[in-house]
């Protein structure tokens, strides 16, 4: 499950394994190993992955199917606009 989530999140952002590796300060081989379920990322890396992809660690681990959007630093007006946009997209 974790390996699939990492791959899906990376690909949905059009990010290569090399690009993700650079953002996490690990090797491309580490990313490949995680995605192929050869090894698991450390807890520290799991937290970094969650931050990079703006999801919870629970989501990465398959414990919570929902995703969240990090809106820290945005004004309440902008957050309200984003919420409205999400609601509009759900209606389509």
N, C-alpha and C positions, 0 to 999 in steps of 0.2 A: 504494500500500500504506500509506504513512505517513498520508495523508489519511483513509483508511478506519479506520485504527486510532485516530486521534485522535477521530473522530466516534463510533465504537463505544464507546470508553472513556468519553467524555463522556456519551453517552446512557445507558450502563449504570449510571451513577452519578446519573441523573436531574438532570444539570447542564446549565443553559442555556449558550449561547455567551457571554452576558453574564457569567454567574457564573465561567466558566473564565477569561475575559478579565481579570476583577477579580483572580483569584488569581494570574495571571501578570503583572499590571500592563501589559497590552497592550489594544488596542481590540478590540471585537467584530468589527470588519472583519478584523482579523488572523486571528482564529479562523476566520471564514468563508472567508477566502482559503486558509488551510491545509487546511480540510476540503474545499474545492472544487478543490484541487490547482492553484490559481493561483500560489501561491508556497510556498516551503518555510520552516519555522521555522529560525532560526539555531541553531548548535550550543548556544549558551547556553539558548535556549528549549527545545530538544530535551531538555536535561538537566532543566530545570524541569518540563517535561511529564512526564518519567519520574518525578520526585519526587511530583508532584501525583497521578498515577495509580498510584503504587507498582508500576511496571514498569521493566524495564531499557530502556536506549536501544536495545539490540539487538532487543528485542521490538517497540518502536515502528517500527524500520526494517525489520522482517520478517526479521531475521537469526537470530532465536531464537524459535521458536513458543511457548515456555513463558513463564509469568508468575511473578513472585515476590511474596511478601507481606513488607512491611517490618515486622519484629518487634523492631527496635531499642528498647531501653528496657523490654521486657517480661521478666518473670522466666522462668527455664527451665521452671518448672511450667506457666505460661500458654502458652509456646511448645509444650510437649508436648501440652497440651490442644488447641491449634489444629491441630497435626499429626494428632492422632487424629480430630478433626472432619473434616479434609480426607479422610483415609483412609475414614472412614465414608460421606462424601458420594460418593466414587468408587464405592463398592460398590452404591449405589442405582441 
